[in-house]
Amino acid sequence: MKIAIANDVTLIAEALRRIVVASHEHEVIWTARDGSEAVRLAADARPDLILMDLLMPEMDGVEATRRIMEASPCAILIVTASPDQNTNLVFRALGAGALDVTATPILAGNIGSDQQLLAKIRTIGKLIRHEPAAEGTRIPALPDDGQPAQTVKHLVAIGSSTGGPMALAGILRAWTPPPGVTAVIVQHIDQAFSDSFARWLSDQAGFPIDVIQDGGRLLPGHVMVAKTNDHVLLDAHGRLSYCPEPAEYAYRPSINVFFACVARHWTRGATGVLLTGMGRDGAEGLLAMRQAGHDTIAQDRASSAVYGMPRAAAELGAAASILPLQDIGAALRRRLSALPSLPSSCLPGAARNAP
């Protein structure tokens, strides 16, 4: 791939260049010392991928990412010194269109951190090429523990990738799951940042966001997010688990895998929502949900940071509705307002508040 680097520290920029060149798989076509220079160079010589720092003079990585995605869209990987100390900037950059984030190898202090960077670059290369991992979506079998499902009457399954954090925050500011409804979010994000992502999203939404635990169950009235790079599975009893298979999927966690589980196992009401993102993940799974009789929504082109996944869904006829981002929360509110009410013992937090 043709790779560019945006970093104002000469030592770090040179270290990144050497790591990329030493792989013999890619070439570095330019290096920018600040965000504004990166915007200009991307317009003059668009790379396949930019390794973008967050904290730079003149223009930071968030604003540079936003402008590049508007004028000269390409894949962007945030490579920054302390991503765990700059979570707000990290998720703003991901919301602006960056694909992923990783620590700067020269500063990470971890053996093999350069290989971790190259592994992320290879994965992004697969996404850019839209390499199919396999024909169809394979769902690993789940053992049946025989436990009954909790009082979840409707499941909202949301998948997002590039630009997803800000899109999700917008939806959750406009809509909160009512009693009897659970929302499960599968966002393409490295597991090192999943807990931070849940906290950031909770701050944006104004209510707690739960991280899915392996073997946990759907919680009525809650929003739950995936926490690992493994795929999220759902059984007929509302039990959630993680599985590394299919191992060859570049999209991790895979939206297709979770949507397909919903289509196959969930017999109650469900709504699938596919948001902005590069590639095609989620399109086949959304189609499976629609064919199973569930409601489906895809984000429209104009409001998507990257119109890849929603476009694939639209081309397949997987989306019953194609809506601007600002209308999706209101649409969920209208469609789910008619659900029958639950007894007070089933309301979210009832068990936690009991004496």
C-alpha positions in Angstrom: 0.0 0.0 0.0 0.9 3.6 -0.4 1.3 4.9 3.2 1.6 8.5 4.5 2.7 9.7 7.9 1.5 12.8 9.8 3.5 13.4 12.9 5.2 16.6 14.2 8.0 14.7 16.0 10.8 14.0 13.6 12.2 11.0 15.6 8.8 9.3 15.7 8.0 10.1 12.0 11.3 8.5 11.0 10.8 5.5 13.2 7.3 4.9 11.7 8.8 5.3 8.2 11.5 2.7 8.9 9.0 0.2 10.3 6.8 0.5 7.2 9.7 0.3 4.7 11.3 -2.6 6.5 8.2 -4.7 6.0 8.9 -4.7 2.2 5.1 -4.7 1.8 4.4 -1.0 1.6 5.9 2.4 0.6 5.9 5.8 2.3 4.9 8.4 -0.2 5.0 11.5 2.1 5.4 12.8 5.6 3.5 15.8 7.1 4.6 17.7 10.2 1.1 18.9 11.2 -2.5 18.4 10.3 -2.8 21.2 7.8 0.1 19.9 5.8 -1.4 16.4 5.9 -4.7 17.8 4.5 -2.8 19.5 1.6 -0.6 16.5 0.8 -3.5 14.1 0.9 -5.3 16.3 -1.8 -2.1 16.4 -3.9 -1.1 12.7 -3.6 -3.9 10.6 -2.0 -2.4 7.6 -0.1 -4.1 4.3 0.7 -3.5 4.8 4.4 -2.4 7.7 6.7 -0.7 7.0 10.0 -2.1 10.1 11.8 -0.9 11.5 15.2 -3.5 13.1 17.4 -1.6 16.0 19.0 0.0 18.3 16.4 0.5 22.0 16.0 -1.5 24.2 13.7 -4.2 21.5 13.2 -4.7 18.4 15.4 -5.4 14.9 14.1 -9.1 15.1 14.7 -9.6 18.1 12.5 -7.2 16.8 9.9 -9.1 13.5 9.8 -12.4 15.3 9.3 -11.1 17.5 6.5 -9.3 14.6 4.7 -12.4 12.4 4.9 -14.5 15.3 3.4 -12.1 16.2 0.6 -9.7 13.3 -0.1 -11.2 10.2 1.7 -8.8 7.4 2.5 -8.1 5.0 5.3 -6.7 6.6 8.5 -5.1 4.9 11.4 -4.5 7.0 14.5 -1.0 6.3 15.8 -0.5 8.3 19.0 1.7 8.3 22.1 -0.9 7.9 24.8 -4.3 6.9 23.4 -5.5 5.8 26.8 -4.9 9.4 28.1 -6.6 11.1 25.2 -9.8 9.0 24.9 -12.0 12.0 24.0 -9.8 12.9 21.1 -9.4 9.3 20.1 -13.2 8.7 19.8 -13.7 12.1 18.1 -11.1 11.0 15.5 -12.8 7.7 15.1 -16.1 9.5 14.7 -14.6 11.8 12.1 -13.6 8.8 10.0 -10.5 7.2 11.3 -10.6 3.4 11.1 -8.6 2.4 14.2 -6.2 3.5 16.8 -2.9 2.2 18.2 0.0 3.4 20.4 3.1 4.7 18.8 5.5 1.7 18.6 8.6 3.7 19.6 6.8 4.9 22.8 4.6 1.9 23.6 7.4 0.1 25.5 6.1 -3.3 24.4 8.2 -5.9 22.7 6.7 -6.5 19.3 4.8 -3.3 19.2 6.1 -2.6 15.7 4.6 -5.9 14.6 1.3 -4.9 16.2 1.3 -1.8 14.0 2.1 -3.8 10.9 -0.7 -6.3 11.7 -3.2 -3.4 11.9 -1.9 -2.1 8.6 -2.4 -5.5 7.0 -5.9 -5.8 8.4 -6.8 -2.3 7.0 -5.3 -3.4 3.7 -7.9 -6.3 3.6 -10.7 -3.8 4.4 -9.6 -1.5 1.7 -9.6 -4.4 -0.8 -12.9 -5.6 0.5 -11.5 -9.1 0.7 -14.2 -11.7 1.4 -13.2 -13.9 4.3 -15.5 -16.7 3.3 -18.7 -17.4 1.4 -21.6 -16.5 3.6 -21.5 -15.9 7.3 -20.6 -18.9 9.5 -22.0 -19.0 13.0 -20.3 -21.3 15.5 -22.7 -23.5 17.4 -23.6 -22.5 21.0 -24.4 -25.1 23.7 -28.0 -24.8 25.0 -27.9 -24.2 28.7 -31.7 -24.6 29.0 -32.2 -21.3 30.8 -35.2 -19.2 29.9 -34.7 -15.8 28.2 -35.1 -12.7 30.3 -38.0 -10.3 29.8 -36.6 -8.7 26.6 -39.4 -8.2 24.1 -37.4 -6.4 21.4 -33.8 -6.4 20.5 -32.1 -3.5 18.6 -28.9 -4.7 17.0 -26.6 -1.9 15.9 -23.5 -2.3 13.8 -21.0 0.5 13.1 -17.4 1.1 12.0 -15.6 4.1 10.5 -17.3 7.2 11.9 -19.3 5.0 14.2 -18.6 6.5 17.6 -20.1 9.9 16.8 -23.0 8.3 14.9 -23.8 6.1 17.9 -23.6 9.0 20.3 -26.1 10.9 18.2 -28.6 8.1 18.2 -28.3 7.5 21.9 -28.8 11.2 22.7 -32.1 11.0 20.8 -33.2 7.5 22.0 -33.0 5.4 25.1 -34.1 1.8 25.2 -37.5 1.6 26.9 -38.3 -1.2 29.4 -38.4 -4.5 27.6 -35.9 -3.4 24.9 -32.2 -4.1 24.7 -29.8 -2.5 22.3 -26.6 -4.4 21.4 -23.8 -2.4 19.7 -21.1 -4.0 17.6 -18.5 -1.4 16.8 -15.2 -2.2 15.0 -12.7 -1.1 17.7 -9.6 -2.7 19.2 -10.4 -4.5 22.5 -7.7 -2.4 24.2 -10.1 0.6 24.0 -13.4 -1.1 24.5 -13.8 -0.2 28.2 -12.8 3.4 27.4 -15.3 3.4 24.5 -18.1 2.3 26.8 -17.3 5.0 29.3 -17.0 7.7 26.6 -20.3 6.6 25.0 -22.0 6.7 28.4 -20.8 10.3 28.9 -22.1 11.2 25.4 -25.5 9.5 25.9 -26.0 10.6 29.5 -26.8 7.1 30.9 -24.8 4.0 31.7 -23.6 1.7 28.9 -22.9 -2.0 29.8 -20.0 -3.9 28.4 -21.0 -7.4 27.3 -19.5 -10.2 29.5 -18.9 -13.6 28.1 -21.9 -15.8 29.1 -24.0 -12.8 30.1 -27.6 -12.2 29.0 -29.5 -9.5 27.3 -30.6 -6.9 29.9 -33.9 -5.2 29.3 -33.8 -1.4 29.1 -30.0 -1.4 28.6 -27.4 -0.6 25.9 -24.7 -3.2 25.7 -21.4 -3.0 23.7 -19.0 -5.7 22.6 -15.7 -5.6 24.5 -13.3 -8.0 22.7 -11.9 -8.6 19.2 -13.8 -11.9 19.1 -17.2 -12.1 17.6 -20.4 -11.7 19.7 -22.8 -14.6 19.5 -26.4 -14.8 20.7 -28.5 -17.8 21.5 -32.3 -18.3 21.6 -32.3 -17.7 25.3 -30.7 -14.2 25.1 -27.3 -15.5 26.2 -24.3 -13.6 24.8 -20.8 -15.1 24.3 -17.6 -14.5 22.4 -15.9 -16.7 19.9 -12.7 -16.2 17.8 -14.2 -18.1 14.9 -14.4 -17.4 12.0 -10.7 -16.5 12.6 -10.1 -15.2 9.1 -12.6 -12.4 9.2 -10.8 -9.0 8.9 -13.8 -7.3 10.6 -13.5 -7.9 14.3 -15.9 -8.1 16.0 -18.0 -9.0 13.0 -21.3 -7.3 12.6 -22.4 -9.9 10.1 -21.9 -12.7 12.7 -24.1 -11.0 15.3 -26.8 -10.0 12.9 -26.9 -13.6 11.5 -27.2 -14.9 15.1 -30.2 -12.6 15.6 -31.8 -13.8 12.3 -31.3 -17.4 13.2 -32.0 -17.6 16.9 -34.0 -14.6 18.1 -37.8 -15.3 17.7 -39.1 -12.1 19.3 -39.1 -8.6 17.8 -35.9 -7.2 16.5 -34.6 -4.2 14.6 -31.2 -4.2 12.8 -29.4 -0.8 12.3 -26.3 -0.6 10.1 -24.3 2.6 10.3 -21.4 4.3 8.7 -18.3 2.2 7.9 -15.7 1.1 5.4 -16.2 -2.3 3.6 -19.3 -4.6 3.6 -19.5 -6.0 7.1 -23.1 -6.2 8.3 -24.8 -6.1 4.9 -25.4 -9.8 4.6 -26.4 -10.1 8.2 -28.9 -7.2 7.9 -30.3 -9.0 4.8 -30.7 -12.2 6.9 -32.5 -10.2 9.6 -34.9 -8.7 7.0 -35.5 -12.2 5.5 -36.3 -13.5 9.0 -39.1 -10.8 9.3 -37.2 -8.2 11.4 -37.2 -4.5 10.7 -34.0 -3.1 9.2 -32.5 0.4 8.9 -29.4 1.6 7.1 -27.8 5.0 7.4 -28.0 7.2 4.2 -25.1 8.3 2.1 -25.2 12.0 3.0 -24.9 11.5 6.8 -22.3 8.7 6.6 -18.6 9.4 7.3 -17.9 6.5 5.0 -20.7 5.1 2.9 -19.4 1.6 2.6 -21.4 -0.8 4.8 -24.7 1.0 4.4 -24.3 1.1 0.7 -23.6 -2.6 0.5 -26.8 -3.2 2.5 -28.8 -0.9 0.2 -27.4 -2.8 -2.9 -28.5 -6.1 -1.4 -32.0 -4.8 -0.5 -31.2 -5.5 3.1 -32.6 -2.2 4.5 -36.3 -1.7 4.8 -35.6 2.0 5.5 -32.6 4.2 4.5 -32.5 7.2 6.9 -30.3 10.1 7.7 -28.4 9.7 11.0 -30.5 12.4 12.7 -33.7 10.5 12.0 -32.7 7.1 13.2 -33.2 7.8 17.0 -36.6 9.3 16.3 -37.5 6.3 14.1 -36.6 3.8 16.9 -38.6 5.8 19.4 -41.7 5.8 17.2 -41.4 2.1 16.2 -40.8 0.8 19.7 -43.2 3.1 21.6 -46.1 0.7 21.1 -44.5 -2.2 22.9 -46.6 -3.5 25.8 -45.5 -2.4 29.2 -43.7 -4.7 31.6 -44.4 -5.2 35.3 -42.4 -3.0 37.6 -40.2 -5.9 38.7 -38.9 -6.2 35.1 -38.0 -2.5 34.8 -34.3 -1.7 34.3 -32.5 -1.4 37.7 -35.4 -3.0 39.6 -33.2 -5.9 40.8 -30.3 -3.5 41.7 -32.7 -1.2 43.6 -34.5 -4.0 45.5 -33.8 -4.1 49.3 
